Amino acid sequence: MIDNLLTQPLFLCGMMGSGKSTIGKTLAQKLSVPFHDLDHLIIKKSGKSIPEIFEREGEESFRQIEKDLIIQFSQTADGIIALGGGTLQNQQITDHVKLNGWLVFLDCKPDTLYNRLKDSSDRPMISSLSEEELKLKITTLLDDRMKFYEQAHFSVECRDKDVDTILEELIQKLKFYEQKYRG
Ligand code: S3P
C-alpha cells in the first residue's frame, strides 16, 4: 500500500479493452484511494445500461450524457477514474480533464485489443461485427482518438505485460510526475 502519493485525481484513458477498469481498480487499492468508472456513473445516472442507451437513444445521445457527466464529475472527482474509450471526444473535454488531474493513457496495440475484444458482448460500438469488421473498427477508432489519447501527461505501453508490470510502471511514472510537478 502506498498512501498519500496522489495529490489530484488520476483519469485513465485508452481504447475499450485496454484495461482501464482492471488497472484502475487495482491501482486505487494500492494507493488507498476511491475508484470510479465513468460507464458505471452513466448507468447509475441514466438508469439504463449502455447498450440500452445506444439502442433507444443512439450514440449521439450517449456522447452528450457522457460529456455532461465528465465535465461535471471531473471537477469534484477524487482517486482513480476510468474513462470510457470514447470519453475524450474533443479538445474541450481533453483540456478539461487535464486541468482537473493526471491524464494517463493505457497504450495497447490493435492486435492486443482485438484479442481482448473479440468475445465482448456488452459493447454496442463493436457488437455483431465480423472478425474483419472488428479489426477495421479498432484501427479506425484508434486513428480518430489517438490525437486526444496522446495528450495524456504520460502513457504506459501495455503490450505483453501483465497487470502487475503495468501497475509498477504506472506508479513509477506517477511518482516522478507528482514529485516534479506537484512536489
Ligand atoms: C465506448 C467504450 C465503452 C463505453 C461505450 C463506448 C467507446 O467503455 O463507454 O460502450 O466508444 O469506445 P470502455 O472503454 O470502458 O469499454
Residues whose N, C-alpha, C, O or C-beta is under 5 A from the ligand:
A	BS01	S3P	G14 M15 M16 G17 D39 I50 L83 G84 G85 G86 R123 P124 M125
